């Protein structure tokens, strides 16, 4: 199974583009920071990931303010141009208080 649930801050948003089928598509960059337990030890985790949304989700994401924290769900796939991993966003819910990450 390939399913991701990630609480992250919207760092950057590209200009809305359209797929060959005419669907809106939006590329963004997300940042995450948290503390997790790994092998019985607390560990600080921080990362940035490129993400994309298509269709109605892209339109909604286009209205989300840069700096907003949200809970994103989706799946991992390769980036369109080049190597690396990209989060393909299928849904998101913005946090009510939306704190900024350090």
C-alpha positions in Angstrom: 0.0 0.0 0.0 1.2 3.5 -0.8 -0.6 6.0 1.4 0.8 9.1 3.1 -0.6 11.3 5.8 1.6 14.3 6.5 1.1 17.5 8.6 3.1 20.1 6.8 3.5 23.8 6.1 2.9 25.2 2.6 6.3 26.8 1.7 6.0 27.6 -2.0 3.3 27.4 -4.7 4.0 27.4 -8.4 1.8 29.0 -11.0 -1.3 26.9 -11.8 -0.8 24.8 -14.9 -3.1 22.5 -16.9 -2.6 18.9 -17.9 -3.0 17.8 -21.6 -6.5 16.7 -20.6 -7.2 20.3 -19.4 -7.2 19.5 -15.7 -5.7 22.2 -13.3 -2.5 21.0 -11.7 -0.5 22.8 -9.0 3.1 22.0 -7.8 4.0 23.0 -4.2 6.8 22.6 -1.7 5.9 21.4 1.8 7.9 21.4 5.1 7.4 19.1 8.0 9.0 19.1 11.5 8.1 16.8 14.4 9.5 14.5 17.1 9.0 10.8 16.7 10.1 7.7 18.6 12.6 5.5 16.8 14.2 2.4 18.3 13.1 3.6 21.8 14.6 7.1 21.4 13.1 10.4 20.7 14.2 11.8 17.4 13.7 15.2 15.8 12.6 14.9 12.2 12.4 17.7 9.6 12.1 17.6 5.9 10.9 19.3 2.7 9.1 17.5 -0.1 7.8 18.5 -3.5 4.1 17.8 -4.0 1.5 18.1 -6.7 -2.3 18.2 -6.8 -4.6 17.8 -9.8 -8.3 18.8 -10.4 -10.5 20.2 -7.7 -7.7 19.6 -5.1 -5.4 21.8 -7.1 -8.0 24.6 -7.2 -8.5 24.3 -3.4 -4.7 24.2 -2.8 -4.3 27.4 -4.9 -6.5 29.2 -2.4 -4.4 28.1 0.6 -2.1 30.8 1.9 1.6 30.2 1.8 2.7 29.5 5.4 -0.5 27.6 6.3 -0.1 24.3 8.0 -2.4 21.5 6.8 -2.9 17.7 7.0 -2.2 16.3 3.5 -3.1 12.8 2.3 -1.9 11.2 -0.9 0.6 8.8 -2.3 4.3 8.9 -3.3 5.5 8.7 -6.9 8.4 10.0 -8.9 8.8 13.5 -9.9 7.7 14.5 -13.5 11.1 15.8 -14.5 14.0 14.0 -13.0 14.7 11.7 -10.1 13.3 11.9 -6.7 10.1 11.4 -4.8 7.0 13.6 -5.0 3.8 13.6 -2.9 0.7 13.4 -5.0 -1.9 15.1 -2.9 -5.4 13.6 -3.0 -6.9 15.7 -0.2 -6.0 18.2 2.6 -7.5 19.9 5.6 -6.0 23.1 6.9 -5.3 23.4 10.6 -7.5 25.8 12.4 -4.6 27.7 14.1 -2.0 26.9 11.4 1.2 27.4 13.4 4.4 28.1 11.4 7.2 25.6 11.6 10.6 26.5 13.0 
